[in-house]
């Protein structure tokens, strides 16, 4: 499937992109990475700096230049951030994301790309406990995910529009649950719950204040597993059929906190901050479609994934902490 193919990865210096790049190179692909990350970041995380191209995908011409001559595209460009950023900085997240999605897919279509991976999110669903693929239009996304959720829905609709009008059957669609792992943003002011807690605990913060009461339930997937599911989806999924990629198992934030405290060198005291927002009460992806169509199931237990992530963070603390500043200034 991938040997000898020219493959563009947008956002290829991020959490998923770095792992995907290495997997594709190991399979004999010719990989090109486009990102707005710094040369320093690219040099630190990519096997070969020559594959890196700086590019702002809000510009359509840049997207065309990136897509020309490529067989496949994995569009991983994302605006990352925790719940608070999703509420307070909506314009600076929503508008670039919408522009990049629209321009990149249009460029891929115009350039005749054969396979195109669009990556959606658990956050684009309405407030449902268990989130099945066909339920995404049964209501608006929750308030803290409203803008990014709408942008992701718009990207899927764009893919369907090309397919129905022009027969462009390249798009494959996955919706990820909460991805965590090495190469993530570990800046506590911007990161998601697992990397933020790891950074704070390893840094010696005590007590550690955590938003909410710990009862919120989330679906987490380790980055290596997410990449495996995406590779299978680009190969096996039908055009434009959304497929959830998650663990399918709900974990309370309290259990996540307990798992991290059990692994870090020094166990801190935990204080729960009921004044801070935590988002939806329950968010779990139904994963039956991924099992039936892709033969995919997440393999990494939460405890093992957290242990691997902590080990990477300890060995790469400076790189990890710098990530948040690069992403959010």
C-alpha positions as CSV (number, residue, x, y, z in Angstrom):
1,X,0.0,0.0,0.0
2,X,2.6,2.6,1.0
3,X,5.9,1.4,-0.5
4,X,7.3,3.8,-3.0
5,X,4.3,6.2,-2.6
6,X,4.7,9.9,-2.3
7,X,2.9,10.9,0.9
8,X,2.3,14.4,2.3
9,X,1.7,14.7,6.1
10,X,0.4,18.1,7.2
11,X,1.1,18.8,10.8
12,X,3.7,16.1,10.6
13,X,5.8,17.4,13.5
14,X,3.0,16.9,16.0
15,X,2.0,14.1,18.4
16,X,0.5,11.8,15.7
17,X,2.5,13.1,12.7
18,X,6.0,12.2,14.1
19,X,5.0,8.6,14.7
20,X,3.1,8.4,11.4
21,X,6.1,9.7,9.5
22,X,8.4,7.1,11.0
23,X,5.9,4.3,10.3
24,X,5.6,5.3,6.7
25,X,9.3,5.6,6.2
26,X,9.7,2.1,7.6
27,X,7.3,0.9,5.0
28,X,9.2,2.5,2.1
29,X,7.2,5.6,1.6
30,X,8.6,8.9,0.3
31,X,7.4,11.3,3.0
32,X,7.0,15.1,2.8
33,X,6.1,17.0,6.0
34,X,4.4,20.5,5.9
35,X,4.0,22.4,9.2
36,X,4.3,25.9,10.7
37,X,6.5,24.5,13.4
38,X,10.1,25.8,13.6
39,X,13.1,24.2,11.9
40,X,14.4,23.5,15.4
41,X,11.3,21.5,16.3
42,X,11.5,19.6,13.0
43,X,15.1,18.8,13.4
44,X,14.5,17.5,16.9
45,X,11.6,15.1,16.0
46,X,12.0,14.1,12.3
47,X,14.4,11.5,11.0
48,X,15.6,13.7,8.2
49,X,15.2,17.5,8.1
50,X,15.1,17.5,4.3
51,X,11.6,16.1,4.3
52,X,10.4,19.2,6.2
53,X,8.8,22.2,4.5
54,X,7.5,25.2,6.4
55,X,4.1,26.2,5.1
56,X,1.0,28.1,6.2
57,X,-2.0,26.2,4.9
58,X,-4.3,29.1,5.3
59,X,-2.9,30.1,1.9
60,X,-4.4,28.1,-0.9
61,X,-1.3,28.5,-3.1
62,X,0.8,26.9,-0.4
63,X,-1.6,24.0,-0.2
64,X,-1.4,23.4,-4.0
65,X,2.4,23.4,-3.9
66,X,2.3,20.9,-1.0
67,X,-0.2,18.6,-2.7
68,X,1.3,18.6,-6.2
69,X,2.7,15.2,-7.2
70,X,1.6,13.4,-4.0
71,X,-0.2,10.1,-4.1
72,X,-1.7,10.2,-0.6
73,X,-2.2,13.0,2.0
74,X,-2.7,12.6,5.8
75,X,-4.2,16.0,6.8
76,X,-3.2,16.1,10.5
77,X,-3.0,19.9,10.9
78,X,-4.8,20.7,14.1
79,X,-5.4,23.6,16.6
80,X,-4.6,21.9,19.9
81,X,-5.7,23.1,23.3
82,X,-7.4,22.3,26.5
83,X,-11.0,23.0,27.5
84,X,-10.2,26.5,28.6
85,X,-8.6,27.5,25.3
86,X,-11.6,26.1,23.4
87,X,-13.8,28.5,25.3
88,X,-11.6,31.6,25.5
89,X,-9.7,31.7,22.1
90,X,-12.4,30.5,19.7
91,X,-11.6,32.8,16.8
92,X,-7.9,32.1,16.7
93,X,-8.7,28.4,16.7
94,X,-11.8,28.2,14.5
95,X,-10.9,30.4,11.6
96,X,-7.4,29.0,10.8
97,X,-8.7,25.4,11.2
98,X,-11.5,26.1,8.8
99,X,-9.3,27.8,6.2
100,X,-6.6,25.1,6.4
101,X,-9.2,22.2,6.0
102,X,-11.0,23.8,3.1
103,X,-7.8,24.9,1.2
104,X,-6.0,21.6,1.7
105,X,-8.8,19.4,0.6
106,X,-9.5,21.6,-2.5
107,X,-5.9,21.5,-3.4
108,X,-5.8,17.7,-3.0
109,X,-8.9,17.4,-5.3
110,X,-7.4,19.7,-7.9
111,X,-4.1,17.8,-7.8
112,X,-5.7,14.4,-8.3
113,X,-4.6,12.9,-5.0
114,X,-5.6,9.3,-4.8
115,X,-6.2,8.9,-1.0
116,X,-6.8,11.7,1.5
117,X,-7.2,11.3,5.2
118,X,-9.4,13.8,7.0
119,X,-9.1,13.6,10.8
120,X,-12.2,14.4,12.9
121,X,-12.7,14.3,16.6
122,X,-14.8,13.0,19.5
123,X,-15.6,16.7,20.1
124,X,-17.7,17.1,17.0
125,X,-20.5,14.9,18.4
126,X,-23.5,16.2,20.3
127,X,-23.6,15.6,24.0
128,X,-24.0,11.8,23.9
129,X,-22.4,9.3,26.3
130,X,-21.6,6.7,23.7
131,X,-20.9,8.3,20.4
132,X,-21.8,6.2,17.3
133,X,-20.7,7.5,13.9
134,X,-24.2,8.0,12.5
135,X,-25.2,10.2,15.5
136,X,-23.0,13.2,14.7
137,X,-25.8,15.3,13.3
138,X,-28.3,14.6,16.1
139,X,-27.5,17.9,17.8
140,X,-24.9,20.6,18.0
141,X,-21.5,20.0,19.7
142,X,-21.2,20.9,23.3
143,X,-20.4,24.5,24.1
144,X,-16.7,24.0,24.8
145,X,-16.3,22.2,21.5
146,X,-18.8,24.2,19.4
147,X,-16.5,26.0,17.0
148,X,-13.9,23.2,16.4
149,X,-16.7,20.6,16.2
150,X,-18.5,22.6,13.5
151,X,-15.2,23.1,11.6
152,X,-14.6,19.3,11.6
153,X,-18.2,18.6,10.5
154,X,-17.7,21.1,7.7
155,X,-14.6,19.2,6.5
156,X,-16.5,16.0,6.4
157,X,-19.3,17.7,4.4
158,X,-16.7,19.1,2.0
159,X,-15.4,15.6,1.4
160,X,-18.8,14.2,0.7
161,X,-19.6,17.1,-1.7
162,X,-16.6,16.3,-3.9
163,X,-17.5,12.6,-3.8
164,X,-21.2,13.1,-4.8
165,X,-20.6,15.7,-7.5
166,X,-17.3,14.7,-9.0
167,X,-16.8,11.1,-7.9
168,X,-13.6,12.0,-6.1
169,X,-13.3,8.9,-3.9
170,X,-10.0,9.8,-2.2
171,X,-11.3,11.0,1.2
172,X,-11.2,8.6,4.2
173,X,-12.5,9.9,7.5
174,X,-11.6,9.0,11.0
175,X,-12.8,10.5,14.3
176,X,-10.3,10.3,17.1
177,X,-10.9,10.2,20.8
178,X,-8.4,11.9,23.2
179,X,-5.0,11.1,21.9
180,X,-2.0,11.1,24.2
181,X,1.6,10.1,24.0
182,X,5.2,11.3,23.3
183,X,5.8,14.5,21.3
184,X,2.6,16.1,22.7
185,X,2.1,19.5,24.2
186,X,3.1,19.2,27.9
187,X,2.7,22.9,28.8
188,X,0.2,22.8,31.7
189,X,-1.5,26.0,30.6
190,X,-2.4,24.6,27.2
191,X,-2.2,20.8,27.2
192,X,-4.9,18.2,27.5
193,X,-5.4,16.4,30.8
194,X,-2.8,13.6,30.6
195,X,0.2,15.5,29.4
196,X,-0.6,18.5,31.6
197,X,-0.8,16.3,34.7
198,X,2.4,14.4,33.8
199,X,4.3,17.7,33.4
200,X,3.0,19.1,36.7
201,X,3.7,16.0,38.7
202,X,7.1,15.2,37.3
203,X,8.0,18.8,37.8
204,X,7.3,18.4,41.5
205,X,4.1,20.4,41.9
206,X,2.4,19.6,45.2
207,X,-0.5,19.8,45.7
208,X,-1.8,19.4,42.2
209,X,-5.1,21.1,41.6
210,X,-7.3,19.3,39.0
211,X,-10.4,20.7,37.4
212,X,-13.7,19.2,38.5
213,X,-14.4,16.4,40.9
214,X,-12.8,13.6,38.9
215,X,-16.0,12.0,37.8
216,X,-15.9,13.1,34.1
217,X,-15.5,10.0,31.9
218,X,-13.2,10.1,28.8
219,X,-12.0,7.8,26.1
220,X,-8.2,7.9,25.6
221,X,-6.1,6.3,22.8
222,X,-2.4,6.1,22.8
223,X,-0.7,7.8,19.8
224,X,0.8,4.6,18.4
225,X,-2.6,2.9,18.4
226,X,-4.2,6.0,16.7
227,X,-1.5,5.8,13.9
228,X,-2.2,2.1,13.4
229,X,-5.9,2.8,13.0
230,X,-5.3,5.6,10.5
231,X,-3.0,3.5,8.3
232,X,-5.6,0.8,8.2
233,X,-8.4,3.3,7.5
234,X,-6.6,4.9,4.5
235,X,-6.2,1.4,3.1
236,X,-9.4,-0.3,3.9
237,X,-12.2,2.2,4.7
238,X,-14.8,3.1,2.1
239,X,-14.7,6.7,0.8
240,X,-16.2,9.3,3.1
241,X,-17.5,6.8,5.7
242,X,-16.6,8.1,9.2
243,X,-14.9,5.6,11.5
244,X,-14.3,6.2,15.2
245,X,-10.8,5.4,16.5
246,X,-10.7,5.2,20.2
247,X,-10.4,2.7,23.0
248,X,-14.1,2.4,23.3
249,X,-13.6,2.3,27.1
250,X,-14.4,5.1,29.5
251,X,-12.0,6.1,32.2
252,X,-12.8,8.7,34.9
253,X,-10.4,11.6,35.3
254,X,-9.9,10.4,38.8
255,X,-8.6,7.0,37.6
256,X,-6.3,8.8,35.2
257,X,-4.9,11.0,38.0
258,X,-4.4,7.8,40.2
259,X,-2.7,6.0,37.3
260,X,-0.2,8.9,36.8
261,X,0.5,9.4,40.5
262,X,1.3,5.6,40.8
263,X,4.0,6.0,38.1
264,X,5.7,9.3,38.7
265,X,8.7,9.3,41.0
266,X,7.1,11.3,43.8
267,X,3.3,11.1,44.5
268,X,1.8,14.5,45.1
269,X,-1.4,15.4,47.0
270,X,-4.4,16.0,44.7
271,X,-6.9,18.8,45.2
272,X,-10.1,19.0,43.1
273,X,-11.1,22.4,41.8
274,X,-14.9,22.4,41.4
275,X,-14.9,26.0,39.9
276,X,-13.1,25.0,36.7
277,X,-14.9,23.6,33.6
278,X,-14.4,19.9,32.6
279,X,-16.6,19.7,29.5
280,X,-19.0,16.8,28.9
281,X,-19.8,14.4,31.7
282,X,-19.2,11.3,29.5
283,X,-17.5,11.0,26.1
284,X,-16.8,7.5,24.8
285,X,-16.5,6.5,21.1
286,X,-18.3,3.4,19.8
287,X,-15.7,1.4,18.1
288,X,-17.6,-1.5,16.5
289,X,-17.3,0.0,13.0
290,X,-13.5,0.1,13.3
291,X,-13.5,-3.6,14.4
292,X,-15.7,-4.7,11.6
293,X,-14.2,-2.7,8.6
294,X,-10.6,-2.3,9.7
295,X,-10.0,-5.2,12.0
296,X,-8.8,-2.5,14.4
297,X,-8.8,-2.3,18.2
298,X,-6.7,-0.2,20.5
299,X,-4.0,-2.4,22.0
300,X,-2.3,-0.2,24.6
301,X,-3.8,-0.2,28.1
302,X,-4.0,3.2,29.7
303,X,-1.5,2.3,32.4
304,X,1.1,1.2,29.9
305,X,0.5,4.2,27.6
306,X,0.9,6.6,30.5
307,X,4.1,4.9,31.7
308,X,5.6,5.1,28.2
309,X,4.6,8.8,28.0
310,X,6.1,9.6,31.3
311,X,9.4,7.9,30.4
312,X,9.5,9.9,27.1
313,X,8.7,13.1,29.0
314,X,11.4,12.6,31.6
315,X,14.0,11.9,28.8
316,X,12.8,14.9,26.7
317,X,11.6,17.4,29.2
318,X,13.1,20.5,27.5
319,X,11.7,19.6,24.1
320,X,8.3,18.7,25.6
321,X,7.9,21.9,27.5
322,X,9.0,24.0,24.6
323,X,6.1,22.5,22.5
324,X,3.4,24.5,24.3
325,X,5.2,27.8,23.8
326,X,5.6,27.1,20.1
327,X,2.0,26.2,19.6
328,X,0.3,29.0,21.6
329,X,3.0,31.7,22.1
